[in-house]
């Protein structure tokens, strides 16, 4: 729920900043579906980038955490 609220806030801000651009596109003949598609693609790109970064962080976090718990004496004995 919190993530949805955050994405909504970011997208609402982005659309608000691009109001003039959207108005020009509509004035030049863009239809509602074209504008909606443009906004949806932008939002999905942001979400997919966030998921990719989050999955990468999660994949790196557990090995890094395990590495910090290794006893230095044990690690040096193995070599």
Secondary structure, DSSP 8 states (H G I E B T S, - for coil): -HHHHHHHHHHHHHHHHTHHHHHHHHHTT--HHHHHHHHHHHHHHHHHHHHHHHHHHHHHHHHHHHHHTS-HHHHHHH-
